[in-house]
Amino acid sequence: MADQLLTGCGTALATPFTTRGDVDERALRSFVDWQLDEGIDFVVPCGSTGEAATMSPEEHYRVVEITVEQVRGRVPVVAGAGSNDTVKAIELSRRMKEAGATHLLHVSPMYNKPPQRGLVAHFTAIADATTLPVVVYNVPGRTGSNVEAATTLELAKHPRITSVKEASGNLQQITDCIAGRPKDFTVLSGDDELTLPILALGGDGLISVVSNAVPRLMTELVRLARAGDLAGARELHLRVLPWMRAAFVESNPIPVKAALAMMGKMENVLRRPLVPLAESKAAVVRAALEDAGAR
């Protein structure tokens, strides 16, 4: 299982759409190629940043399939497969394996707010039904419930639950996950701005939003921090910090899509209820990209 453990920096890929609103397959292939050319350690299609919530099942499958085709086995492909219906999550996991994903990203169930024992039952059922490694994604700001550290550590005992993407913003909780985890389980930051402190505490990597625009810088930041060069990592953190903040001036992925359009990577097209970035905030995003040296 050690060779399946996720470490380093992965990008939560934005999904390109055409001006008609269809998945832009050509732009997606080019974007995945660019991410790998920039040195990213793994890619994560069809998560929150990828607007999976507004994709049809066929589109979801196709986006992961295209990503796998472009990656050609060079890095892991961690496919979003989450649902607040355990049966649907299991079926989507099966489809993601058919599409060629190497790992599954499962967000904690949103809206129905199960108790902690319900979370254990949900993730355990998914892991029992697949042969792929499962990443638990804890993001209370989107789901309305928190996966507590004790729950994460209970899930970490399952041989196919191999990582947590922690976006709770609670450093005490994340520290407890790091301190109590088994050796074959990795803790990944799900919050770009908290990545440096999480890595300094012994975390293993990052699933990044801002690396959509600056993959090389974020990959290097993670590499330096994991190697113990906290001064070097801090220098990069401060360089990218304006973009880390600008990337969330409106709901993700609204600013990221605007940024990638500014860079010529894809059209600034989102699916409703998401809408393009407010004009009043475009200058902040552009300046932050320039400060970070995005290209």
Secondary structure as a PSIPRED ss2 file (coil, helix, strand):
# PSIPRED VFORMAT (PSIPRED V4.0)

   1 M C   1.000  0.000  0.000
   2 A H   0.000  1.000  0.000
   3 D H   0.000  1.000  0.000
   4 Q H   0.000  1.000  0.000
   5 L C   1.000  0.000  0.000
   6 L C   1.000  0.000  0.000
   7 T C   1.000  0.000  0.000
   8 G E   0.000  0.000  1.000
   9 C E   0.000  0.000  1.000
  10 G E   0.000  0.000  1.000
  11 T E   0.000  0.000  1.000
  12 A E   0.000  0.000  1.000
  13 L C   1.000  0.000  0.000
  14 A C   1.000  0.000  0.000
  15 T C   1.000  0.000  0.000
  16 P C   1.000  0.000  0.000
  17 F E   0.000  0.000  1.000
  18 T C   1.000  0.000  0.000
  19 T C   1.000  0.000  0.000
  20 R C   1.000  0.000  0.000
  21 G C   1.000  0.000  0.000
  22 D C   1.000  0.000  0.000
  23 V E   0.000  0.000  1.000
  24 D C   1.000  0.000  0.000
  25 E H   0.000  1.000  0.000
  26 R H   0.000  1.000  0.000
  27 A H   0.000  1.000  0.000
  28 L H   0.000  1.000  0.000
  29 R H   0.000  1.000  0.000
  30 S H   0.000  1.000  0.000
  31 F H   0.000  1.000  0.000
  32 V H   0.000  1.000  0.000
  33 D H   0.000  1.000  0.000
  34 W H   0.000  1.000  0.000
  35 Q H   0.000  1.000  0.000
  36 L H   0.000  1.000  0.000
  37 D H   0.000  1.000  0.000
  38 E C   1.000  0.000  0.000
  39 G C   1.000  0.000  0.000
  40 I C   1.000  0.000  0.000
  41 D C   1.000  0.000  0.000
  42 F E   0.000  0.000  1.000
  43 V E   0.000  0.000  1.000
  44 V E   0.000  0.000  1.000
  45 P C   1.000  0.000  0.000
  46 C C   1.000  0.000  0.000
  47 G C   1.000  0.000  0.000
  48 S C   1.000  0.000  0.000
  49 T C   1.000  0.000  0.000
  50 G C   1.000  0.000  0.000
  51 E C   1.000  0.000  0.000
  52 A H   0.000  1.000  0.000
  53 A H   0.000  1.000  0.000
  54 T H   0.000  1.000  0.000
  55 M C   1.000  0.000  0.000
  56 S C   1.000  0.000  0.000
  57 P H   0.000  1.000  0.000
  58 E H   0.000  1.000  0.000
  59 E H   0.000  1.000  0.000
  60 H H   0.000  1.000  0.000
  61 Y H   0.000  1.000  0.000
  62 R H   0.000  1.000  0.000
  63 V H   0.000  1.000  0.000
  64 V H   0.000  1.000  0.000
  65 E H   0.000  1.000  0.000
  66 I H   0.000  1.000  0.000
  67 T H   0.000  1.000  0.000
  68 V H   0.000  1.000  0.000
  69 E H   0.000  1.000  0.000
  70 Q H   0.000  1.000  0.000
  71 V H   0.000  1.000  0.000
  72 R C   1.000  0.000  0.000
  73 G C   1.000  0.000  0.000
  74 R C   1.000  0.000  0.000
  75 V C   1.000  0.000  0.000
  76 P C   1.000  0.000  0.000
  77 V E   0.000  0.000  1.000
  78 V E   0.000  0.000  1.000
  79 A E   0.000  0.000  1.000
  80 G E   0.000  0.000  1.000
  81 A C   1.000  0.000  0.000
  82 G C   1.000  0.000  0.000
  83 S C   1.000  0.000  0.000
  84 N C   1.000  0.000  0.000
  85 D C   1.000  0.000  0.000
  86 T H   0.000  1.000  0.000
  87 V H   0.000  1.000  0.000
  88 K H   0.000  1.000  0.000
  89 A H   0.000  1.000  0.000
  90 I H   0.000  1.000  0.000
  91 E H   0.000  1.000  0.000
  92 L H   0.000  1.000  0.000
  93 S H   0.000  1.000  0.000
  94 R H   0.000  1.000  0.000
  95 R H   0.000  1.000  0.000
  96 M H   0.000  1.000  0.000
  97 K H   0.000  1.000  0.000
  98 E H   0.000  1.000  0.000
  99 A H   0.000  1.000  0.000
 100 G C   1.000  0.000  0.000
 101 A C   1.000  0.000  0.000
 102 T C   1.000  0.000  0.000
 103 H E   0.000  0.000  1.000
 104 L E   0.000  0.000  1.000
 105 L E   0.000  0.000  1.000
 106 H E   0.000  0.000  1.000
 107 V E   0.000  0.000  1.000
 108 S C   1.000  0.000  0.000
 109 P C   1.000  0.000  0.000
 110 M C   1.000  0.000  0.000
 111 Y C   1.000  0.000  0.000
 112 N C   1.000  0.000  0.000
 113 K C   1.000  0.000  0.000
 114 P C   1.000  0.000  0.000
 115 P C   1.000  0.000  0.000
 116 Q H   0.000  1.000  0.000
 117 R H   0.000  1.000  0.000
 118 G H   0.000  1.000  0.000
 119 L H   0.000  1.000  0.000
 120 V H   0.000  1.000  0.000
 121 A H   0.000  1.000  0.000
 122 H H   0.000  1.000  0.000
 123 F H   0.000  1.000  0.000
 124 T H   0.000  1.000  0.000
 125 A H   0.000  1.000  0.000
 126 I H   0.000  1.000  0.000
 127 A H   0.000  1.000  0.000
 128 D H   0.000  1.000  0.000
 129 A C   1.000  0.000  0.000
 130 T C   1.000  0.000  0.000
 131 T C   1.000  0.000  0.000
 132 L C   1.000  0.000  0.000
 133 P C   1.000  0.000  0.000
 134 V E   0.000  0.000  1.000
 135 V E   0.000  0.000  1.000
 136 V E   0.000  0.000  1.000
 137 Y E   0.000  0.000  1.000
 138 N E   0.000  0.000  1.000
 139 V C   1.000  0.000  0.000
 140 P H   0.000  1.000  0.000
 141 G H   0.000  1.000  0.000
 142 R H   0.000  1.000  0.000
 143 T H   0.000  1.000  0.000
 144 G C   1.000  0.000  0.000
 145 S C   1.000  0.000  0.000
 146 N C   1.000  0.000  0.000
 147 V C   1.000  0.000  0.000
 148 E C   1.000  0.000  0.000
 149 A H   0.000  1.000  0.000
 150 A H   0.000  1.000  0.000
 151 T H   0.000  1.000  0.000
 152 T H   0.000  1.000  0.000
 153 L H   0.000  1.000  0.000
 154 E H   0.000  1.000  0.000
 155 L H   0.000  1.000  0.000
 156 A C   1.000  0.000  0.000
 157 K C   1.000  0.000  0.000
 158 H C   1.000  0.000  0.000
 159 P C   1.000  0.000  0.000
 160 R C   1.000  0.000  0.000
 161 I E   0.000  0.000  1.000
 162 T E   0.000  0.000  1.000
 163 S E   0.000  0.000  1.000
 164 V E   0.000  0.000  1.000
 165 K E   0.000  0.000  1.000
 166 E E   0.000  0.000  1.000
 167 A C   1.000  0.000  0.000
 168 S C   1.000  0.000  0.000
 169 G C   1.000  0.000  0.000
 170 N C   1.000  0.000  0.000
 171 L H   0.000  1.000  0.000
 172 Q H   0.000  1.000  0.000
 173 Q H   0.000  1.000  0.000
 174 I H   0.000  1.000  0.000
 175 T H   0.000  1.000  0.000
 176 D H   0.000  1.000  0.000
 177 C H   0.000  1.000  0.000
 178 I H   0.000  1.000  0.000
 179 A H   0.000  1.000  0.000
 180 G H   0.000  1.000  0.000
 181 R C   1.000  0.000  0.000
 182 P C   1.000  0.000  0.000
 183 K C   1.000  0.000  0.000
 184 D C   1.000  0.000  0.000
 185 F C   1.000  0.000  0.000
 186 T E   0.000  0.000  1.000
 187 V E   0.000  0.000  1.000
 188 L E   0.000  0.000  1.000
 189 S E   0.000  0.000  1.000
 190 G C   1.000  0.000  0.000
 191 D C   1.000  0.000  0.000
 192 D H   0.000  1.000  0.000
 193 E H   0.000  1.000  0.000
 194 L H   0.000  1.000  0.000
 195 T H   0.000  1.000  0.000
 196 L H   0.000  1.000  0.000
 197 P H   0.000  1.000  0.000
 198 I H   0.000  1.000  0.000
 199 L H   0.000  1.000  0.000
 200 A H   0.000  1.000  0.000
 201 L C   1.000  0.000  0.000
 202 G C   1.000  0.000  0.000
 203 G C   1.000  0.000  0.000
 204 D C   1.000  0.000  0.000
 205 G E   0.000  0.000  1.000
 206 L E   0.000  0.000  1.000
 207 I E   0.000  0.000  1.000
 208 S E   0.000  0.000  1.000
 209 V C   1.000  0.000  0.000
 210 V H   0.000  1.000  0.000
 211 S H   0.000  1.000  0.000
 212 N H   0.000  1.000  0.000
 213 A C   1.000  0.000  0.000
 214 V C   1.000  0.000  0.000
 215 P H   0.000  1.000  0.000
 216 R H   0.000  1.000  0.000
 217 L H   0.000  1.000  0.000
 218 M H   0.000  1.000  0.000
 219 T H   0.000  1.000  0.000
 220 E H   0.000  1.000  0.000
 221 L H   0.000  1.000  0.000
 222 V H   0.000  1.000  0.000
 223 R H   0.000  1.000  0.000
 224 L H   0.000  1.000  0.000
 225 A H   0.000  1.000  0.000
 226 R H   0.000  1.000  0.000
 227 A C   1.000  0.000  0.000
 228 G C   1.000  0.000  0.000
 229 D C   1.000  0.000  0.000
 230 L H   0.000  1.000  0.000
 231 A H   0.000  1.000  0.000
 232 G H   0.000  1.000  0.000
 233 A H   0.000  1.000  0.000
 234 R H   0.000  1.000  0.000
 235 E H   0.000  1.000  0.000
 236 L H   0.000  1.000  0.000
 237 H H   0.000  1.000  0.000
 238 L H   0.000  1.000  0.000
 239 R H   0.000  1.000  0.000
 240 V H   0.000  1.000  0.000
 241 L H   0.000  1.000  0.000
 242 P H   0.000  1.000  0.000
 243 W H   0.000  1.000  0.000
 244 M H   0.000  1.000  0.000
 245 R H   0.000  1.000  0.000
 246 A H   0.000  1.000  0.000
 247 A C   1.000  0.000  0.000
 248 F C   1.000  0.000  0.000
 249 V C   1.000  0.000  0.000
 250 E C   1.000  0.000  0.000
 251 S C   1.000  0.000  0.000
 252 N C   1.000  0.000  0.000
 253 P C   1.000  0.000  0.000
 254 I H   0.000  1.000  0.000
 255 P H   0.000  1.000  0.000
 256 V H   0.000  1.000  0.000
 257 K H   0.000  1.000  0.000
 258 A H   0.000  1.000  0.000
 259 A H   0.000  1.000  0.000
 260 L H   0.000  1.000  0.000
 261 A H   0.000  1.000  0.000
 262 M H   0.000  1.000  0.000
 263 M C   1.000  0.000  0.000
 264 G C   1.000  0.000  0.000
 265 K C   1.000  0.000  0.000
 266 M C   1.000  0.000  0.000
 267 E C   1.000  0.000  0.000
 268 N C   1.000  0.000  0.000
 269 V C   1.000  0.000  0.000
 270 L C   1.000  0.000  0.000
 271 R C   1.000  0.000  0.000
 272 R C   1.000  0.000  0.000
 273 P C   1.000  0.000  0.000
 274 L C   1.000  0.000  0.000
 275 V C   1.000  0.000  0.000
 276 P C   1.000  0.000  0.000
 277 L C   1.000  0.000  0.000
 278 A C   1.000  0.000  0.000
 279 E H   0.000  1.000  0.000
 280 S H   0.000  1.000  0.000
 281 K H   0.000  1.000  0.000
 282 A H   0.000  1.000  0.000
 283 A H   0.000  1.000  0.000
 284 V H   0.000  1.000  0.000
 285 V H   0.000  1.000  0.000
 286 R H   0.000  1.000  0.000
 287 A H   0.000  1.000  0.000
 288 A H   0.000  1.000  0.000
 289 L H   0.000  1.000  0.000
 290 E H   0.000  1.000  0.000
 291 D H   0.000  1.000  0.000
 292 A H   0.000  1.000  0.000
 293 G C   1.000  0.000  0.000
 294 A C   1.000  0.000  0.000
 295 R C   1.000  0.000  0.000
